[in-house]
Amino acid sequence: GKATDEEENKEEEEKASLWVKLGRWLTRYFSSGSFKPTSDVKTLVESTQDDDKLLEEQIAKVRKELRDSEALLQESEKTHTQLTKALNTDFGPDHAYFTLFESCVKLQEGKYEYEICPFHEAWQREAGAKVKLGRFLRWEREGVMIFDHGQNCWQGPHRSIKVFFHCGPETKFESVDEPERCVYTASVQSPAACKPLAVDSGGASDGTPEAKPSPVPPSTQPAEAEEGPSVPVPQPGDGQLGQQQPPPSHDEL
């Protein structure tokens, strides 16, 4: 027992002595300046740092291209949806209202701003709040659009609006009214609502009817006498005026 303990203590002292000697040697080695990174190690470290920076730049570039591609895809999908909707939309006789497909008109009425986008949606805005008045549903008749299934009124129906178009030189939102609770009517002028003028076969080529000549009033001059045997007209001073002519003789007849 006692000899064994002494042997173990001796081994521990030898190990500690070795660690102390190794520590002293390392201290002298590093403090003497003998330890210096080689140029190859420096180059490797710098090269790794440059590679990391280049990799980060390439990653940022790829991410930007991905975002741009996603935005382009979304825009293409939106365009495809719009074109598909346009192909299935009734633009009225002779597609007269097609020019309104991608346009909106606005009107400020008191504290409310109204906006109508034909064939799409109608809105009412107040201090940043946005209320949908309806989505285009159908034509009630030519020149009258129905927007339905708008935002629900409190304890009332879903909002709706009926838009009346009439002929005018420009597309303009003229007026809006609410004849019933949450039921609106609006008036919009537009060249799309104008009827083309009928043109005769002799009309002008630009679609404008050719102006017809004004009717000539009846002439006040006496009509010319038909040609016949010349009959002498008595003139003043020839002695024939006021004189009774004798009847023709039998031989003259």
ZISULLIN-V271039 format. One record per pair of residues at least 24 apart in sequence whose ideal C-beta (glycine too) atoms are under 6 Angstrom apart, sorted by the first residue. I is the first residue (numbers start at 0). J is the second residue. If there is no record, write none. Layout:
BEGIN
i = <I | I>
j = <J | J>
END
This chain:
BEGIN
i = <88 | 95 | 96 | 98 | 99 | 104 | 106 | 108 | 113 | 115 | 121 | 121 | 132 | 132 | 132 | 133 | 133 | 142 | 152 | 155 | 155 | 156 | 160 | 162 | 164 | 164 | 165 | 166 | 166>
j = <118 | 191 | 191 | 191 | 191 | 172 | 172 | 175 | 175 | 162 | 146 | 160 | 158 | 160 | 183 | 159 | 160 | 192 | 181 | 180 | 181 | 181 | 185 | 187 | 189 | 192 | 192 | 192 | 193>
END
